[in-house]
Amino acid sequence: MQIKRKEFLNEIKEEMELRKAVRLAINRLESKRLQEEQTLRQIIRRLISEGSSKIKVHDTTAGNYLERLFSSTNFLDTLRNDYHALRTSPEQRSSFSAHIIHAMKALLERDQLNRREDDEADEPPTRLKATPETGIDINITDDETEQERNLETEATEKFQMLPGMDETGAQAAERTWNTLEPLIVNELTVTLDPRDRAQFAEYLLLNTTGYFKEWEESIQSKEGHMGQPVPF
């Protein structure tokens, strides 16, 4: 009887040691799995980071600033998603693109005008009413004229609604412009060379117009293979 009891205790002890060994092996395997998973995550993050940081380098500063705007910000994604959201009629998208291009041109014109005024402000003051360079000085600096200039500036900075165009597209463009404008301004702020500013403005408009055309052709192609829309 005593021998059976001893054998039973030994079996229990062996069972406990076996369970302990199994738990240890499982913990080691789990630890190894977690380490491998962490290593894999780090590799994936590095690959993603390297992939996202590789953007095309151009021969001009303006080209690189434009590349950064289109490739490293949400500029293009916002423009594409908001354009593709307008699917009821082509007129909505036409209005959207027209308003965006008009707003871009207005922003670029304001930027050029502001830089010209800054350059003029840096010139030494003169008390001459007429000079060979300027002719008769007709600049009036009374309070009323200054207020008129401020009102004109405010009016040009507001998003302009174009008459006769689809209102849905116009409203969508205004909402989109609120996101796009600061992104463009960020690049314009550091574009100091006049040659770069001119190239930036030209190719910003060309690329944006080109994307609108590409997206519209894609939409028209898809809609051409679809039947009548199903009502909700």
Secondary structure by P-SEA (a helix, b strand, c coil): caaaaaaaaaaaaaaaaaaaaaaaaaaaaaaaaaaaaaaaaaaaaaaaaaaaacccccccaaaaaaaaaacccaaaaaaaaaaaaccccaaaaaaaaaaaaaaaaaaaaaaaaaaaaaaaaaccccccccccccccccccccaaaaaaaaaaaaaaacccccccccaaaaaaaaaaaaaaaaaaaaaaaacccaaaaaaaaaaaaaaaaaaaaaaaaaaaaaaaaccccccc
